[in-house]
Amino acid sequence: MKAVNDGSARRGLSGRKRDYTPVAWSHYFTERQDVKVNDVDSFRVYKAGTTGPLLVLLHGGGFSALTWSLFSVSVTSMVECRVLAIDLRGHGDTITSNEKDLSAKTMSGDVAAVLQKLYDVDPPPIILIGHSMGGAIAVHTACANSVPSLIGLAVIDVVEGTAIDALNSMQSFLRSRPTHFKSLEHAIEWCVRSAQVRNVESAKVSMPGQIKNCETGMLATNDLETYVPSSEDRGRLQLGGSISEEESDTNDNNETETSANNFKPPPAIANFDPVSDPLDHRDIPEAQRIELRISGSVARNSGHETIEAVIGELNQTSLQKPIINHIGRLLDASELNMHKYTWRINLGQTEEHWRGWFTGLSNEFLNCQVPKMLLLAGIDRLDKDLTVGQMQGKFQMQVLPQCGHAVHEDVPEKVAEVVATFLVRHKFTEPAANFESAACDRDEEQGYLGPVPVLPVTETRSKVTLDLFQCCL
């Protein structure tokens, strides 16, 4: 497994080109396994570590077990522990009879079934750790008392009030994402530039677990053994395309936010060529205008409906059949080029389950009878019940500022340090020999002063942002 460095993973020397080449799971985990819990349902899991308590890692909506890749390397190097990252139902390489049943009851039952199948009557001490939707499932699993050896619970960046507030805008947020990607590099680039994940190294291993090959229907991770970057991706360094760009030593968060606003997908189809096509020259300007509209629709990934509407206008113009055929050929080529990968799961179709994930979550979390921790990316996510509970000392809280919703991907080493400290404090495990000194050295070098203390906040919500939309997934 490879070493991880949060800062250096995202920051390069001035003039160095940013690399979006995908990376395989085996760089971070020691084993992957398909766990059959019955005749039909099979859950993909990834493992690391050999001794100590078991950290069961549950990802957020739309993500996969690979979201925990860098975190797993860091935490197993800091303390004696094992990790088990699970592809939840409808996600990653997990296969179930009902991919759309993402109810809290079903998914918490899935987690218990996987653990029962793997460890039977002699399970190790278990700490459930979940991010966003996975955090909600971790709480539901703990409250169901379906994991007898449970000794701890950690929830990352999910709060009932904030999540429910964001649900009304969730469909709009999902529609704003591209529907397809032309290559794995293109998908990873979008992931970073849109600030879904702000750590390039993490995005390179995590994003392939979120999309599937349109032709084979298989998860994109299955393409990595034979994957060759497209000729366009290889050539965009010379052409000045958006994948290969200059990095700088400026603040990573600011750079990412600026890039997200300026991101433009590469053109989908070539310019109209009047020389190679037998067209009447008086018709060329009109053909170019319609082709440009089609190109824009494809580049924005806005789907067939808009494109077909534009083509329908051909019947209202003076264009002759050769021009219609020409644009049809260009459109077919662009479809093949743009639609190589799409999302593994259509999150918009799971809306009926969203409220069930979060309703009553704060009280359930507070009532869990094990040591617990809440790790947030901002104090504005805290609701009233949790504010009161935190003031009463019912759980440990940590805030890691200057990172996005995918905290464990943006700053995996810092999250691992918080979790490792939680484990050691409760005497669940022993620290590695260099854990404390290594953490102190890194903090001093990077100017990290530790988690921000949390003060009581009002119920007023801050301005709705991308992170707010994402926080319920």
C-alpha positions as CSV (number, residue, x, y, z in Angstrom):
1,M,0.0,0.0,0.0
2,K,1.2,3.5,-0.7
3,A,2.0,6.2,1.7
4,V,-0.4,9.2,1.9
5,N,0.3,12.9,2.4
6,D,-2.7,15.2,2.3
7,G,-0.8,18.3,1.3
8,S,1.6,16.9,-1.3
9,A,-1.2,14.7,-2.8
10,R,-3.0,17.9,-3.9
11,R,-0.1,20.3,-4.3
12,G,2.7,20.1,-6.8
13,L,5.7,22.2,-7.8
14,S,5.0,25.2,-9.8
15,G,4.8,24.4,-13.5
16,R,4.0,20.7,-12.9
17,K,1.1,19.2,-14.8
18,R,-1.9,17.9,-12.9
19,D,-2.4,14.1,-13.4
20,Y,-5.9,12.6,-13.5
21,T,-5.0,9.1,-14.3
22,P,-7.1,6.6,-12.3
23,V,-5.6,4.4,-9.6
24,A,-6.6,0.9,-8.6
25,W,-7.9,-0.2,-5.2
26,S,-4.8,-2.4,-4.6
27,H,-2.7,0.6,-3.8
28,Y,-4.6,1.1,-0.6
29,F,-6.3,-2.1,0.5
30,T,-4.7,-5.6,0.9
31,E,-7.8,-7.6,-0.1
32,R,-11.2,-7.4,-1.8
33,Q,-13.9,-9.9,-1.4
34,D,-17.5,-10.5,-2.5
35,V,-19.6,-11.6,0.5
36,K,-22.8,-13.6,-0.5
37,V,-25.3,-13.2,2.3
38,N,-27.9,-15.3,0.4
39,D,-28.5,-16.9,-3.0
40,V,-28.8,-13.5,-4.7
41,D,-27.3,-10.7,-2.8
42,S,-23.5,-10.2,-2.9
43,F,-21.6,-7.3,-1.2
44,R,-18.2,-6.1,-2.3
45,V,-15.9,-5.4,0.6
46,Y,-12.3,-4.1,0.8
47,K,-10.0,-5.0,3.7
48,A,-6.8,-3.7,5.3
49,G,-5.0,-4.5,8.6
50,T,-4.7,-7.9,10.4
51,T,-5.2,-7.2,14.1
52,G,-7.0,-5.0,16.5
53,P,-10.7,-3.7,16.5
54,L,-12.5,-3.6,13.2
55,L,-13.5,-0.3,11.7
56,V,-16.6,-0.9,9.5
57,L,-16.7,1.9,7.0
58,L,-20.0,3.0,5.3
59,H,-19.9,5.5,2.4
60,G,-22.2,8.3,1.4
61,G,-24.9,8.2,-1.3
62,G,-23.4,7.8,-4.8
63,F,-20.0,7.0,-3.4
64,S,-18.5,3.6,-2.9
65,A,-16.2,1.8,-0.5
66,L,-13.2,3.2,-2.3
67,T,-14.0,6.6,-0.8
68,W,-12.2,5.3,2.3
69,S,-9.0,4.4,0.4
70,L,-6.6,7.0,1.7
71,F,-8.2,7.1,5.2
72,S,-7.6,3.4,5.5
73,V,-3.9,3.6,4.8
74,S,-3.5,6.4,7.3
75,V,-5.5,5.0,10.2
76,T,-4.0,1.5,10.0
77,S,-0.5,3.2,10.2
78,M,-1.5,5.2,13.3
79,V,-3.1,2.5,15.5
80,E,-3.5,-1.2,15.6
81,C,-6.8,-1.8,13.8
82,R,-8.4,-3.5,10.8
83,V,-10.7,-1.8,8.3
84,L,-13.7,-3.2,6.3
85,A,-15.1,-0.9,3.7
86,I,-18.4,-2.0,2.2
87,D,-20.1,-1.2,-1.1
88,L,-23.6,-0.5,0.1
89,R,-26.7,-1.7,-1.8
90,G,-27.1,-0.1,-5.2
91,H,-23.5,1.1,-5.1
92,G,-20.1,0.0,-6.3
93,D,-19.6,-3.7,-7.2
94,T,-22.4,-4.9,-4.9
95,I,-25.2,-6.9,-6.6
96,T,-28.6,-7.3,-5.0
97,S,-32.1,-8.4,-6.0
98,N,-33.5,-5.0,-5.4
99,E,-31.1,-2.2,-6.2
100,K,-33.6,0.6,-5.5
101,D,-34.6,-0.5,-1.9
102,L,-32.3,1.9,-0.1
103,S,-34.5,2.2,3.0
104,A,-32.7,2.7,6.3
105,K,-34.1,-0.6,7.6
106,T,-32.9,-2.6,4.5
107,M,-29.4,-1.1,4.4
108,S,-28.8,-1.4,8.1
109,G,-29.9,-5.0,7.8
110,D,-27.4,-5.5,4.9
111,V,-24.5,-4.3,7.1
112,A,-25.5,-6.7,9.9
113,A,-25.8,-9.5,7.4
114,V,-22.3,-8.9,5.9
115,L,-20.8,-8.9,9.4
116,Q,-22.6,-12.0,10.4
117,K,-21.5,-13.8,7.2
118,L,-17.8,-12.8,7.7
119,Y,-17.4,-13.3,11.4
120,D,-20.3,-15.5,12.5
121,V,-20.3,-16.3,16.2
122,D,-16.8,-14.7,17.0
123,P,-16.8,-11.2,15.7
124,P,-14.0,-8.7,16.7
125,P,-14.8,-5.5,18.6
126,I,-16.5,-3.3,16.0
127,I,-16.6,0.5,15.5
128,L,-19.1,1.7,12.9
129,I,-17.9,4.7,11.0
130,G,-20.2,6.3,8.3
131,H,-20.1,9.4,6.1
132,S,-23.3,11.3,5.2
133,M,-25.9,8.7,4.2
134,G,-23.5,6.0,5.5
135,G,-23.4,7.9,8.8
136,A,-27.2,7.6,9.0
137,I,-27.0,3.9,8.2
138,A,-24.4,3.5,10.9
139,V,-26.6,5.1,13.5
140,H,-29.6,3.0,12.4
141,T,-27.5,-0.2,12.6
142,A,-26.3,0.7,16.1
143,C,-29.8,1.4,17.3
144,A,-31.1,-1.9,16.0
145,N,-28.6,-3.7,18.2
146,S,-27.8,-6.0,15.3
147,V,-24.0,-5.9,15.9
148,P,-23.4,-7.6,19.3
149,S,-19.7,-6.7,19.4
150,L,-20.3,-3.0,18.7
151,I,-18.0,-0.8,20.9
152,G,-18.0,2.6,19.2
153,L,-19.8,4.8,16.6
154,A,-18.4,7.7,14.5
155,V,-20.5,9.8,12.2
156,I,-19.0,12.1,9.6
157,D,-20.7,15.3,8.4
158,V,-24.4,14.4,8.6
159,V,-26.8,16.2,10.9
160,E,-30.6,15.6,10.8
161,G,-31.7,19.3,10.6
162,T,-29.2,20.3,7.9
163,A,-29.8,17.2,5.8
164,I,-33.6,17.5,5.8
165,D,-33.4,21.2,5.0
166,A,-31.4,20.4,1.9
167,L,-33.7,17.7,0.5
168,N,-36.0,20.0,-1.3
169,S,-33.2,21.2,-3.5
170,M,-31.5,17.8,-3.9
171,Q,-33.2,16.9,-7.3
172,S,-32.0,20.2,-8.8
173,F,-28.5,19.6,-7.5
174,L,-28.5,16.1,-9.0
175,R,-29.7,17.4,-12.4
176,S,-26.9,19.9,-12.4
177,R,-24.3,17.1,-12.6
178,P,-23.1,15.8,-16.0
179,T,-24.9,12.6,-17.0
180,H,-22.0,11.1,-18.8
181,F,-18.2,11.2,-19.1
182,K,-16.0,10.5,-22.1
183,S,-13.2,8.9,-20.1
184,L,-12.1,8.1,-16.6
185,E,-9.7,11.1,-16.6
186,H,-12.6,13.4,-17.6
187,A,-14.7,12.0,-14.7
188,I,-11.9,12.5,-12.2
189,E,-11.3,16.0,-13.5
190,W,-14.9,16.9,-13.0
191,C,-14.9,15.4,-9.5
192,V,-12.0,17.7,-8.5
193,R,-13.0,20.8,-10.3
194,S,-16.6,20.6,-9.1
195,A,-15.2,20.3,-5.5
196,Q,-17.0,17.0,-4.9
197,V,-13.6,15.9,-3.7
198,R,-10.8,18.4,-3.3
199,N,-8.0,15.9,-3.0
200,V,-6.7,14.8,-6.4
201,E,-5.1,11.6,-5.1
202,S,-8.4,10.5,-3.5
203,A,-10.5,11.4,-6.5
204,K,-8.3,9.2,-8.7
205,V,-9.2,6.0,-6.7
206,S,-12.6,7.0,-5.6
207,M,-14.3,8.3,-8.7
208,P,-14.0,5.1,-10.7
209,G,-16.1,3.4,-8.0
210,Q,-18.9,5.9,-8.7
211,I,-19.4,5.3,-12.4
212,K,-19.9,2.4,-14.8
213,N,-19.0,1.6,-18.4
214,C,-22.0,2.4,-20.6
215,E,-21.2,-0.5,-23.0
216,T,-20.5,-3.3,-20.5
217,G,-22.6,-2.1,-17.6
218,M,-19.7,-2.9,-15.3
219,L,-18.2,-0.6,-12.7
220,A,-15.4,1.5,-14.1
221,T,-12.9,-0.1,-11.6
222,N,-13.1,-3.2,-13.7
223,D,-11.6,-1.3,-16.6
224,L,-8.4,-0.3,-14.8
225,E,-6.4,-3.5,-15.5
226,T,-6.6,-2.9,-19.3
227,Y,-7.3,0.8,-19.3
228,V,-5.5,3.0,-21.8
229,P,-6.2,6.8,-21.7
230,S,-8.1,8.0,-24.8
231,S,-6.1,9.6,-27.6
232,E,-7.8,12.9,-26.8
233,D,-6.8,12.8,-23.1
234,R,-3.2,12.0,-24.1
235,G,-3.2,14.8,-26.6
236,R,-4.8,17.5,-24.5
237,L,-1.5,18.4,-23.0
238,Q,-0.4,19.7,-26.4
239,L,-3.8,21.2,-27.2
240,G,-4.1,23.1,-24.0
241,G,-7.2,21.2,-22.8
242,S,-8.6,21.3,-19.3
243,I,-7.2,18.1,-18.0
244,S,-3.5,19.1,-18.2
245,E,-3.1,22.4,-16.4
246,E,-0.6,24.3,-14.4
247,E,-0.6,23.7,-10.7
248,S,0.5,26.4,-8.3
249,D,1.5,26.7,-4.6
250,T,-1.6,28.8,-3.8
251,N,-4.2,27.7,-1.3
252,D,-5.8,24.4,-2.6
253,N,-9.3,25.2,-1.5
254,N,-9.3,28.6,-3.3
255,E,-7.8,27.1,-6.4
256,T,-10.4,24.4,-6.5
257,E,-13.4,26.7,-6.0
258,T,-12.1,29.0,-8.8
259,S,-11.5,26.0,-11.1
260,A,-15.0,24.7,-10.4
261,N,-16.5,27.9,-11.7
262,N,-14.3,28.0,-14.8
263,F,-14.6,24.3,-15.8
264,K,-15.7,23.9,-19.4
265,P,-16.1,20.4,-20.9
266,P,-14.1,19.9,-24.1
267,P,-16.0,20.5,-27.4
268,A,-18.0,17.4,-28.3
269,I,-17.9,17.5,-32.1
270,A,-15.7,19.0,-34.7
271,N,-16.4,22.3,-36.6
272,F,-18.4,22.1,-39.7
273,D,-16.3,21.5,-42.8
274,P,-17.8,22.9,-46.0
275,V,-15.0,21.6,-48.2
276,S,-15.3,17.9,-47.4
277,D,-19.1,17.9,-47.7
278,P,-21.1,18.4,-50.9
279,L,-23.3,21.2,-49.5
280,D,-24.7,24.3,-51.2
281,H,-22.6,27.2,-49.8
282,R,-25.7,29.4,-49.3
283,D,-26.9,26.8,-46.7
284,I,-23.7,26.6,-44.8
285,P,-24.3,29.4,-42.3
286,E,-27.6,27.9,-41.3
287,A,-26.1,24.5,-40.9
288,Q,-23.3,25.8,-38.8
289,R,-25.8,27.6,-36.5
290,I,-27.8,24.4,-35.9
291,E,-24.7,22.3,-35.5
292,L,-23.3,24.7,-33.0
293,R,-26.5,24.4,-30.9
294,I,-26.3,20.6,-31.1
295,S,-22.6,20.7,-30.1
296,G,-23.4,22.9,-27.1
297,S,-26.2,20.5,-26.0
298,V,-23.9,17.5,-26.1
299,A,-21.0,19.4,-24.4
300,R,-23.3,20.2,-21.5
301,N,-24.5,16.6,-21.3
302,S,-28.1,17.9,-21.3
303,G,-29.4,14.7,-22.9
304,H,-31.2,13.6,-26.0
305,E,-34.4,15.7,-25.4
306,T,-32.6,19.0,-26.1
307,I,-30.6,17.6,-29.1
308,E,-33.7,16.0,-30.6
309,A,-35.6,19.2,-30.3
310,V,-32.9,21.0,-32.2
311,I,-32.8,18.4,-34.9
312,G,-36.6,18.7,-35.2
313,E,-36.2,22.2,-36.3
314,L,-34.5,21.0,-39.4
315,N,-37.9,20.3,-40.9
316,Q,-38.6,24.1,-40.5
317,T,-35.5,25.2,-42.4
318,S,-34.3,25.2,-46.0
319,L,-31.7,22.6,-45.3
320,Q,-31.4,19.7,-47.7
321,K,-31.0,16.0,-46.9
322,P,-27.2,16.0,-47.2
323,I,-26.9,18.5,-44.4
324,I,-29.3,16.5,-42.2
325,N,-27.2,13.4,-42.8
326,H,-24.0,15.3,-42.1
327,I,-25.2,16.5,-38.7
328,G,-26.6,13.1,-37.9
329,R,-23.2,11.5,-38.5
330,L,-21.5,14.2,-36.2
331,L,-24.1,13.6,-33.5
332,D,-23.6,9.8,-33.6
333,A,-19.8,10.3,-33.3
334,S,-20.3,12.7,-30.4
335,E,-22.6,10.3,-28.6
336,L,-20.0,7.5,-28.8
337,N,-17.3,9.9,-27.6
338,M,-19.2,11.6,-24.7
339,H,-21.2,8.6,-23.4
340,K,-18.4,6.2,-22.4
341,Y,-19.2,6.3,-18.6
342,T,-22.3,7.2,-16.6
343,W,-23.2,7.1,-12.9
344,R,-23.4,3.7,-11.2
345,I,-26.6,4.7,-9.4
346,N,-29.4,7.1,-10.3
347,L,-29.8,8.9,-7.0
348,G,-32.8,10.8,-8.1
349,Q,-34.8,7.6,-8.2
350,T,-34.1,6.9,-4.5
351,E,-35.9,10.0,-3.3
352,E,-38.7,8.0,-1.5
353,H,-36.0,6.9,1.0
354,W,-34.2,10.1,1.7
355,R,-36.3,11.3,4.7
356,G,-36.2,7.9,6.2
357,W,-32.4,8.1,6.4
358,F,-32.5,11.3,8.5
359,T,-35.7,11.7,10.4
360,G,-35.1,11.2,14.1
361,L,-31.4,10.7,13.4
362,S,-30.2,13.1,16.2
363,N,-32.1,11.4,18.9
364,E,-31.1,8.0,17.7
365,F,-27.5,9.1,17.7
366,L,-27.7,10.5,21.2
367,N,-29.4,7.4,22.5
368,C,-26.8,4.9,21.2
369,Q,-25.2,3.3,24.3
370,V,-21.6,3.2,23.1
371,P,-18.9,5.9,23.0
372,K,-19.6,8.1,19.9
373,M,-18.1,10.9,17.9
374,L,-19.5,13.4,15.4
375,L,-17.0,14.9,13.0
376,L,-18.2,17.9,11.0
377,A,-16.9,20.1,8.2
378,G,-18.5,23.2,9.8
379,I,-20.4,24.2,12.9
380,D,-23.3,25.5,10.9
381,R,-24.3,21.9,10.4
382,L,-25.1,21.5,14.1
383,D,-28.9,21.3,15.0
384,K,-30.6,22.1,18.3
385,D,-30.7,18.5,19.7
386,L,-27.0,17.9,19.0
387,T,-26.0,21.3,20.3
388,V,-27.7,20.5,23.7
389,G,-26.3,16.9,23.6
390,Q,-22.8,18.2,23.0
391,M,-23.0,20.7,25.8
392,Q,-24.1,17.8,28.1
393,G,-21.1,15.8,27.1
394,K,-23.0,13.0,25.5
395,F,-20.6,12.6,22.6
396,Q,-17.3,13.8,21.3
397,M,-17.3,16.4,18.6
398,Q,-14.6,17.5,16.2
399,V,-14.7,20.2,13.5
400,L,-12.2,20.2,10.6
401,P,-12.4,23.5,8.8
402,Q,-11.4,24.4,5.2
403,C,-12.5,21.2,3.6
404,G,-15.7,20.0,1.8
405,H,-18.4,17.6,2.6
406,A,-16.2,14.6,1.8
407,V,-14.0,15.4,4.7
408,H,-12.4,11.9,4.9
409,E,-11.3,12.3,1.2
410,D,-10.2,15.9,1.4
411,V,-8.1,15.5,4.5
412,P,-7.8,11.8,5.1
413,E,-4.8,11.9,7.4
414,K,-6.4,14.5,9.7
415,V,-9.6,12.5,9.9
416,A,-7.6,9.3,10.5
417,E,-5.8,11.1,13.4
418,V,-9.1,12.2,14.9
419,V,-10.4,8.6,14.7
420,A,-7.2,7.1,16.0
421,T,-7.2,9.5,19.0
422,F,-10.8,8.5,19.7
423,L,-9.9,4.8,19.7
424,V,-6.9,5.3,21.9
425,R,-8.7,7.5,24.4
426,H,-11.4,4.9,24.9
427,K,-8.7,2.2,25.1
428,F,-10.1,0.3,22.1
429,T,-6.5,-0.2,20.8
430,E,-2.9,0.8,21.1
431,P,-1.2,3.6,19.1
432,A,1.7,2.9,16.8
433,A,5.1,3.8,18.2
434,N,5.4,6.9,16.1
435,F,1.8,8.0,16.1
436,E,2.0,11.0,18.5
437,S,5.4,12.3,17.3
438,A,4.4,12.0,13.6
439,A,1.1,13.8,14.2
440,C,2.9,16.7,16.0
441,D,5.6,17.0,13.4
442,R,3.0,17.2,10.6
443,D,0.8,19.7,12.5
444,E,3.8,22.0,13.1
445,E,5.0,21.8,9.5
446,Q,1.5,22.5,8.0
447,G,0.3,24.9,10.6
448,Y,-2.5,22.7,11.7
449,L,-3.7,23.7,15.2
450,G,-6.0,20.8,15.8
451,P,-9.8,20.5,15.6
452,V,-11.8,23.7,16.2
453,P,-13.7,23.9,19.5
454,V,-17.4,24.0,18.9
455,L,-19.6,26.7,20.4
456,P,-23.4,26.6,20.6
457,V,-25.0,28.0,17.5
458,T,-28.5,29.1,16.6
459,E,-30.8,27.1,14.3
460,T,-30.4,29.7,11.6
461,R,-29.0,28.0,8.5
462,S,-26.1,29.5,6.5
463,K,-26.3,30.3,2.8
464,V,-27.1,27.1,0.8
465,T,-23.9,25.8,-0.9
466,L,-22.8,22.8,-2.8
467,D,-21.7,21.2,0.5
468,L,-25.2,21.7,1.9
469,F,-26.7,19.9,-1.0
470,Q,-24.2,17.1,-0.7
471,C,-24.5,16.8,3.1
472,C,-27.6,14.6,2.8
473,L,-25.8,12.1,0.6
